Amino acid sequence: MLLFVIRVLYTMVCVGTIASFVTLDNPPEPFGSHRVTSFILLMLASQIVTFLDILIPQKRIDVISAIYFGLLIGFLLSWLTNLALAPVILGNYRPVTLMLSNLILPYLCVTLLLQTRDKFRFIIPYIEFAKEVRGGRPYVLDASSLIDGRIADVLDTKIIDAPIVIPSFVLQELQDIADSNEKIRRSRGRRGLDMVSRLQSNTHIEVRIQEVKDEVVPGQSIDQRLVDVAKDLGGAVVTNDFNLNKVASVHGVDVINLNDLANCLRPRHLPGERIKLRIVKAGETPVQGVGYLDDGTMVVCEDGGGMIGKDTEIIVKSVLQKSEGRIVFGRLPTAGDR
C-alpha cells in the first residue's frame, strides 16, 4: 500500500512539473512549438521509472550496489581517459572519443562488478556486496540431511537460533531424485521435498532458499558448490554425507554431521551393559529398587527391593528417554549371567 501511494505521488509530481515546464511563456525548442506532444513524451519518459519498478519487484541490494558503483567508476574512468588523451586527439575526433568512452567503460565496469559482486570488496568504503544474514552464522543444508529428516526434529526443539539456508541446486537435486524411475529413490526425493516444506512452515526459524546462478565450472561437484556457498556466507554445512564432510573440512568449512550428533546424544548405557550403583529406596512396587548414577540419572532395578542401602551391580535392560530426562531400567545379575 505504501509503495502504491508513493507511485501515485510521484506521478502527480511529474504531471505538475512537466505541465509547468511546457506552459512556460518561452520554453526551449522544440517544446515551445509542440507543447501537447512534448507533455505526452515527457510523461511517458518519466513513467519508465515506475514501469521498471513494477516490472522488477524483487530488487537485490548487491545488484543495485554493483550497478551504482559500476556506473560511478565507469564514468570516472571515462573522464580520466578523455582528460589524458585530450592533448593527442584532434578536435574533430574528441566528441567521438567522449561518446565511446562514456558508453564502453561504464558498461564494462557494471558487467565486471555484477559478475564478481559476491567476491568483490571495496577497500575504501568497506562495502561488501555479499548479503549479510540476520542472526548467527547460517547452516547450509545438503540433500542427504533433508532426506534424513532428523534436522527438522532438531530445529523443532528451538535449540538452533540461526538462519537455515537451502541452495537452489539442492532443491533441484531433490526434484531430480523425486522424478527418478526407481521407486525407492523417488520416495527419498519426495521425503526431502516434504522436509523442505516442513522447515518453511516452522515459524521459529528463518529458512531461506539461496538462489545460486553462478556458472557451473566443468567437473565441479555439488559437494564443492555447497562448500563454496557455505564459505561465501560464513556458515557451516549440515550433512550426513561422509565425503562432503571431508571436502568441507579440507576447505576449512565447519561441518555438522547429523550422525555424529546422534552418537553424542545416544544413551550412555546400552542394554546388556553392567553398571554399579547404590540402591537408595524402593520403587513403585516393593520388589523394585531405585538408585541414581553420578549424573543424576534414575535407575530402576526391577528386583532390587531387597538391596536398599547396598552397593550392587545391575544389568541394563532398557533406557527411556523423555523430555524430563533419562530413566534406566535394569535387573540384578543371575547365575546364568556370570
Buried (B, 14 or more C-beta within 10 A) or exposed (E): EEEEEEBEEBBEEBBEEBEEBBEEEEBEEEBEEEBEEBBEEBBEEBBEEBEEBEEEEEEEEBBEBBBEBBBEBBBEBBBEBBEEBEEEBEEEEEEEBBEEBBEBBBEBBBBBBBEEBBEBEEEEEEEBBBBEBEEEBBBBBBBBBBBBBBBBEBBBEEEBEBBBBBBEBBBEBBEEBBEEEEEEBBBBBBBBBBBBEBBBEBEEBBBBBBEBEBEEEEEEEBBBBBBBBBBBBEBBBBBBBEEBBEBBEEEEBBBBBBBEBEEEEEBEBEEEBEBEBBBBEBBEEEEBBBBBBEEEBBBBBBBBBEBBEEEBEBBBBEBEEEEEEBBBBBBBEEEEEE
